Amino acid sequence: MYGPPCPLTWRVAVEPPALSDSAIHLWRLRTGEDGDDPDKGLAWLSPAQQARVAALRDPAVGARYARAQIGLRRVLAAYLDCHPAEIAFGHGPRGKPHLVGPGNQAAGLQFNLTTTGDLALVAVARGAPLGVDCERVRPRESLDAIARRMLPEAVAAALAALPPSARLEQFHLAWTALEADVKADGRGLALRREPLTAPPGIGHCLAAPGHIAAVARIGLAPPPTWTGLELPAVGPGSAL
């Protein structure tokens, strides 16, 4: 089974540190009411994203989505030295977003976003694609049935053999690893890996108390070398 998730030190940064080819930068975004004022950056979002915010019936859900997408643009703009509204996204065959445009492509920047409750993470690297997933560790109904249906057979069997005190954390470690894996190559949960394709490396960290995150990438650096970052919050009276 998996070892314990690595604790990271998170620091507020307006500008990202240097991003080497092997580095992993994880940006932690607050998407709840203590996060950015969503009205401040709503105009940065694409028409489709703005329409999605407007279509969500629960205003709190719409605000969380807006904060995550605004934060993602702020993070990427810091690396690309551009305005967040200038960030342009394309999508792979199964919907995985990627940067488009000459400047974006020249930078070789790879990213992935995950959201859970009032928390979002943006993983950033150069070169090889990556995937990230984050989950709050909480009891789940039919945990063993979910494991048997979704996880590799050997992993599900190993989970079932664990005492209940260890099973919950190991399930979330395995689940986030699975999600990060399928997000790394964009194939989604429904498809198996292409034959003869090497699996990515998987690492885990603590994204917040009670929250486990996984990153998947070919040639992944070990979690103790990852950099944990946060953007300064933008409130109603703050300048962007």
C-alpha positions as CSV (number, residue, x, y, z in Angstrom):
1,M,0.0,0.0,0.0
2,Y,0.9,3.7,0.0
3,G,3.2,5.5,2.5
4,P,1.8,8.5,4.4
5,P,1.2,11.7,2.4
6,C,4.1,14.2,2.6
7,P,3.5,17.4,4.5
8,L,4.3,20.5,2.5
9,T,5.1,24.0,3.7
10,W,2.8,26.5,1.9
11,R,3.9,30.1,1.4
12,V,2.2,33.1,-0.2
13,A,3.8,34.2,-3.4
14,V,2.9,36.8,-6.0
15,E,5.5,35.6,-8.4
16,P,6.3,31.9,-8.9
17,P,9.9,30.7,-8.2
18,A,12.0,29.3,-11.0
19,L,10.4,26.2,-12.6
20,S,13.0,23.7,-13.7
21,D,12.1,20.7,-15.9
22,S,11.8,18.4,-12.9
23,A,10.0,20.8,-10.5
24,I,6.5,20.5,-9.3
25,H,4.7,23.6,-8.2
26,L,1.4,23.1,-6.3
27,W,-0.8,26.2,-5.8
28,R,-3.4,26.1,-3.2
29,L,-6.6,28.2,-3.9
30,R,-9.3,29.0,-1.4
31,T,-12.7,28.7,-3.3
32,G,-15.0,29.3,-0.3
33,E,-16.2,32.6,1.1
34,D,-12.7,33.3,2.5
35,G,-11.3,33.2,-1.1
36,D,-11.2,35.8,-3.8
37,D,-14.1,38.1,-4.5
38,P,-15.4,36.3,-7.7
39,D,-16.8,39.5,-9.2
40,K,-13.2,40.9,-9.3
41,G,-12.1,38.5,-12.0
42,L,-15.3,37.3,-13.6
43,A,-14.6,39.3,-16.8
44,W,-11.4,37.3,-17.3
45,L,-13.3,34.1,-17.8
46,S,-14.3,32.9,-21.3
47,P,-17.9,33.4,-22.4
48,A,-18.5,29.7,-21.9
49,Q,-17.2,29.8,-18.3
50,Q,-19.2,32.9,-17.5
51,A,-22.3,31.2,-18.9
52,R,-21.6,28.2,-16.6
53,V,-21.3,30.4,-13.6
54,A,-24.7,32.1,-14.4
55,A,-26.3,28.7,-15.1
56,L,-25.5,27.1,-11.8
57,R,-28.5,27.2,-9.6
58,D,-26.7,27.4,-6.3
59,P,-24.8,30.8,-6.0
60,A,-22.3,29.2,-3.6
61,V,-21.4,26.5,-6.2
62,G,-21.1,29.2,-8.9
63,A,-18.8,31.3,-6.7
64,R,-16.6,28.3,-6.0
65,Y,-16.3,27.5,-9.7
66,A,-15.5,31.1,-10.5
67,R,-12.9,31.4,-7.8
68,A,-11.2,28.2,-9.0
69,Q,-11.1,29.4,-12.6
70,I,-10.0,32.9,-11.7
71,G,-7.2,31.5,-9.5
72,L,-6.1,29.2,-12.2
73,R,-5.8,32.1,-14.6
74,R,-3.9,34.2,-12.0
75,V,-1.4,31.3,-11.5
76,L,-0.8,30.7,-15.2
77,A,-0.5,34.4,-16.0
78,A,2.3,34.7,-13.4
79,Y,4.3,32.1,-15.3
80,L,3.5,33.5,-18.7
81,D,3.9,37.2,-17.8
82,C,0.5,38.1,-19.2
83,H,-2.9,39.3,-18.1
84,P,-5.1,36.5,-16.7
85,A,-7.8,37.4,-19.4
86,E,-5.2,36.6,-22.1
87,I,-4.9,32.9,-21.1
88,A,-6.5,30.7,-23.8
89,F,-7.4,27.1,-23.3
90,G,-7.9,24.2,-25.7
91,H,-9.2,20.8,-24.9
92,G,-8.0,17.3,-25.7
93,P,-10.2,14.5,-27.2
94,R,-11.7,13.8,-23.7
95,G,-11.8,17.3,-22.4
96,K,-8.5,17.8,-20.6
97,P,-7.7,21.5,-20.9
98,H,-4.3,22.7,-22.1
99,L,-2.8,26.1,-23.0
100,V,-3.0,27.3,-26.6
101,G,-1.4,30.2,-28.4
102,P,2.2,30.8,-29.6
103,G,3.5,32.2,-26.3
104,N,1.8,29.6,-24.2
105,Q,3.2,26.7,-26.3
106,A,6.7,28.2,-26.4
107,A,6.7,28.2,-22.6
108,G,6.2,24.4,-22.5
109,L,4.0,24.9,-19.4
110,Q,1.8,22.0,-18.2
111,F,-0.9,22.3,-15.6
112,N,-3.8,20.5,-14.0
113,L,-6.6,21.7,-11.7
114,T,-8.5,19.8,-9.0
115,T,-11.3,21.1,-6.8
116,T,-12.9,19.6,-3.6
117,G,-15.3,21.6,-1.4
118,D,-13.7,25.0,-0.6
119,L,-10.3,24.0,-1.8
120,A,-8.6,23.8,-5.2
121,L,-5.1,22.9,-6.3
122,V,-3.2,23.8,-9.5
123,A,-0.3,21.6,-10.3
124,V,2.3,23.3,-12.7
125,A,5.3,21.8,-14.4
126,R,7.3,22.0,-17.6
127,G,7.5,19.3,-20.3
128,A,5.7,16.1,-19.4
129,P,1.9,16.3,-18.8
130,L,0.7,15.8,-15.2
131,G,-2.5,15.2,-13.3
132,V,-3.5,16.2,-9.8
133,D,-6.4,15.1,-7.6
134,C,-7.4,16.1,-4.1
135,E,-10.0,14.6,-1.7
136,R,-11.1,15.3,1.8
137,V,-10.7,12.1,3.9
138,R,-14.2,11.2,5.1
139,P,-16.2,8.0,5.7
140,R,-17.9,6.7,2.6
141,E,-20.7,4.3,2.2
142,S,-19.9,1.1,0.4
143,L,-16.2,1.9,0.4
144,D,-15.2,-1.7,-0.3
145,A,-17.7,-1.9,-3.2
146,I,-16.3,1.3,-4.7
147,A,-12.8,-0.1,-4.4
148,R,-13.7,-3.4,-6.1
149,R,-15.5,-1.6,-9.0
150,M,-13.0,1.2,-9.6
151,L,-9.5,0.3,-8.3
152,P,-7.1,-2.4,-9.6
153,E,-8.0,-5.8,-8.3
154,A,-4.8,-6.1,-6.3
155,V,-5.3,-2.7,-4.7
156,A,-8.9,-3.5,-3.8
157,A,-7.9,-6.8,-2.2
158,A,-5.1,-5.1,-0.2
159,L,-7.6,-2.5,1.1
160,A,-10.1,-5.2,2.1
161,A,-7.4,-6.9,4.2
162,L,-6.6,-3.8,6.2
163,P,-8.1,-3.0,9.6
164,P,-10.8,-0.3,9.5
165,S,-8.5,2.1,11.2
166,A,-6.1,2.1,8.2
167,R,-8.5,1.4,5.4
168,L,-10.0,4.9,5.1
169,E,-6.7,6.8,4.5
170,Q,-5.4,4.1,2.2
171,F,-8.6,4.2,0.2
172,H,-8.2,8.0,-0.3
173,L,-4.5,7.5,-1.2
174,A,-5.5,4.9,-3.8
175,W,-8.4,6.9,-5.1
176,T,-6.4,10.1,-5.6
177,A,-3.6,8.2,-7.3
178,L,-6.2,6.7,-9.7
179,E,-7.7,10.1,-10.5
180,A,-4.3,11.8,-10.9
181,D,-3.2,9.0,-13.2
182,V,-6.2,9.2,-15.6
183,K,-6.0,13.0,-15.6
184,A,-2.3,13.0,-16.5
185,D,-2.9,11.6,-19.9
186,G,-6.5,12.8,-20.2
187,R,-8.1,9.4,-20.9
188,G,-10.6,9.5,-18.0
189,L,-11.8,6.8,-15.7
190,A,-13.6,4.8,-18.4
191,L,-10.6,3.9,-20.5
192,R,-7.6,1.6,-19.7
193,R,-4.1,2.7,-20.4
194,E,-2.8,2.2,-23.9
195,P,-0.8,-1.1,-24.2
196,L,2.9,-0.8,-23.6
197,T,2.5,2.7,-22.2
198,A,4.6,3.3,-19.1
199,P,2.6,4.3,-16.0
200,P,3.4,7.7,-14.5
201,G,5.0,8.1,-11.1
202,I,2.6,8.9,-8.3
203,G,3.3,11.0,-5.2
204,H,1.0,12.2,-2.3
205,C,1.0,15.2,-0.1
206,L,-1.2,16.8,2.5
207,A,-3.1,19.7,0.8
208,A,-4.7,20.9,4.0
209,P,-5.7,19.2,7.3
210,G,-7.7,16.1,6.4
211,H,-7.1,16.5,2.6
212,I,-4.9,14.2,0.6
213,A,-3.6,15.2,-2.9
214,A,-1.9,13.1,-5.5
215,V,0.2,14.1,-8.5
216,A,0.9,11.8,-11.4
217,R,3.6,12.4,-14.0
218,I,6.2,10.5,-16.0
219,G,9.5,11.1,-14.2
220,L,7.8,12.6,-11.2
221,A,10.1,14.2,-8.6
222,P,9.6,12.9,-5.0
223,P,7.0,14.9,-3.0
224,P,9.5,16.4,-0.5
225,T,10.9,18.4,-3.4
226,W,7.6,19.9,-4.4
227,T,6.9,23.5,-3.8
228,G,3.7,24.5,-2.0
229,L,2.4,28.0,-2.9
230,E,-0.6,30.2,-2.3
231,L,-1.8,33.4,-4.1
232,P,-2.6,36.5,-2.0
233,A,-6.4,36.7,-1.7
234,V,-8.2,39.4,-3.7
235,G,-11.0,41.0,-1.7
236,P,-13.7,43.5,-2.6
237,G,-11.4,46.5,-2.0
238,S,-8.2,45.0,-3.4
239,A,-6.6,45.9,-6.6
240,L,-5.7,43.1,-9.0
